[in-house]
Amino acid sequence: INEARGMGITVLPPDVNSSDLDFTPVGEAIRFGLRAIKNVGENTVKGILEARTELGKFTSIYQFCDHIDIRLLNKRVLESLIKSGAMDTIGARRAQLFAVIDRVVELAQRRQRDRTSAQHGLFGGTAVAEEPADEPLPDLEEWAEQEMLSSEFATVGFYISGHPLAKFAAKLAELGAIDLAAVEGRRNGEEITVAGIVIAMRSMRSRKGDRWGILTLQDM
């Protein structure tokens, strides 16, 4: 991803209305593949693509779940799709979509059961019921930027909407902070400045009982 950005190639976020199974070229950009999202398997992606071919475009989370075999969608899958930003184009805030996951899954299960019963009933002359209207989404504020970025990183492995360090770029340049990747090439004993986000920490104790730690840092 860094290499693509360095070459001026935009990496587009995953999108249930545009993404394919894997990464695909879109003009001068690369579109993130749905299968690369955590908890989203190949069969689920195929179900999404089939429903999208039939509908043209997903316009609500209710419609999305109604037209994909609910056995391919569960709470964890929907959480990952929403957190990664893959459902941003259906016209609702991530906070709103996340709040109705349980209700949407419950309704989709019921509607799909009803449709199956109606199809069986057709042989006895029963009419197919009209598709019910979607329930309104709660009016919630969008997640804070830090929560959105953390959610994106947890589900796709990189930041899509921005980077937590981006706002400190000028300050880091002023401090002369070097990229973490460049540390190994610096000479021994040289004083350097690095900056990053602590993404993991392991607390240790020396034989004398002094505390020390191993940190995993991540930069741009």
N, C-alpha and C positions, 0 to 999 in steps of 0.2 A: 504494500500500500504506500509506504514511504517512497519507494522507487517510482511508482506511478505518479505520485504527486510531484516528485522532483522533475519528472519529464513533462509536467503540465497536463497530465491525464487525470481527469476528475473521477473519483470513485463514488458512484451514486449509492445511496442507501438501499437496503432491501425494501421491496414494495409488492404487496399482494396483487396490485393491479398492473405491475410492469415486469417484475423479476421472473426469471426462469428457474429451473432446477439448480443450475450452477451459474457461475459468473459469466456474463455475456457482454460483448461489445455493443455500445449504443452510440453510434456516431463516433465522436472523439472521446467518449467516456466509457467506463466499465460499470455495469450494474451488478450489485451484490446479489449472489444467488440465495434463494430461500433455504436450500438444504444446509447452508453454512451457519444458519441461526441455531443456537443451542436448543435442544429438545424438539426440533422440527425434523422429522424423518422424511425419507424419500417418498413413502406412500402418502403421507399427508400432503406433501408438495404436489404430487400427481393429482390428488383430489382437488386441490386448490386450482390447478391449471385447467382441469376438466370443467369445473364449475365456471371458471372465468371465460372459457371458450363458449360456454352455453349462454352466459349472462352478458358478456361484453365487458362489464365493469362491476366491481363491488361498490355499493353505495351506502351500506350500513353494516354494523357488526351482526345484526339480526339476520339480514339477508345472507351474509357470508356464512354463518353457521347453519342456516336453514338448507343451503344448497350444497353443502359438503357433508359427506357421510359422517355423522357425529361420532362414529367409532374411531375416526381418524383425528378427531379434535378432542382434547381434554383441557382442563384448567391450565396445566403447565405449558401446553403448546400455545394457547391463547395469550398467556402471560408473556411468553417469549416474543411472540409476534408483535404485541403491543409495545413492550419495553424496547425492542430493537428499532421501532419506528416504522415497521413494515405495514402498519395499518393506518398511517397518517393520512393517506390519500382518500380514505373513505369519508372524510369530512367531520371528524370529531377529535377532541383533545384526548391525549393518552390517559389523563386522569379520569375522564368520563368513561372511556372504554373499559379501563381496569376495574372501575367500580361496579360494572354490571356483568362481569364474567360469569359468576355463578348463575344469575338469572337467565342469561343468554343460553348457556349450556342446557339448563333445565327446560327452557321453552323449545329449543331446537330438538331435544330428545322427544318431547311430547308431540311436536308438529310432525316430525318424521314418522313417528308411530302412527299418528292419525292418517297421514298420507298413505302409508302402507295398508292400513285397514280399509281406507276408501277405495284403493285400487282393487283390493280383493272383493270389496262390495260391489264393484262395477258389474261383475258377472251376475249379480242379483238385481241390477238396475239402480243401485244407489248413486246419487250424484256426488261429484268431488266438491268438497267445501272450498270456498274462496280462501286465499292466503290471508291470514289475519294481519292487521296493521302492526307496525313496530311500536314498542313502548318508548316513551320519551326518555332521553338520557338525562341523568342528574346534571344540574348546572354547577359544575365544579371548575375551579381555577386550575390552570395547567400546572404540572409539577415544576418545582424550582429547577433552574439550569443544572445544578450539581446533581440532582436526583436523575434527571434525564440522561446526563452524560454517564453516570455510574451504571444506569440500567442498560444503556447501549453497550458499554464496555463488557458488562457481565454476559450479554447475549450474543454479541458478534465479535468480541475481542479487540475492538478499537472504537474510538470516539467518532461519531458521525456528525452531530450537530455543531461540534466545535471541539476544543481541547481545554481542559482545566488550566493548563499553563499558558494558553494563548494570551490572556490578559496581562501576564507578567513578562511578555517577550522583551519589551523595551528595558525593563529593570534588569533582566538577566543579561542582556547585551551590555548594559552599563557595568555590571559586575564582572563581565568577561567569562561567564559560565560556559563551559565547553560541553559538547554532546557526550553522553555516557559512553557511546561507542568509540569515542576518541581517547578515552582514559588509558586504555591498554598501550597505546603508542607513545605515551608521555614518559620522560625519563624518570628513573627512580629518585625519590627524594624531592622532586619538584612540587611546589605548592600549587594546587589547582582549585578552581571553584566549579562545583557541579550543582545542578538543581534537578529536582524531580518530585514525583508523587510517591509516597511510601505505599506500596501495594501489598507488602507482606512484611511481617516482623517476627523474629524468633528471639526470645529472651534467653540469655545464657548466664552461667556463673563460672568464674575461673576457679582453679584449684584453691586459691587463697580466699575464695568466697566473694570476689568482686563481681558486680553485675556488668555484663556487656551484651551486645545484641547484633544479630545479622539482619540487615535491612535489604529489601528488594526495592530498588528505585526504578521509576519509569519516567522517561522524558518525552519530548515531542516526537 
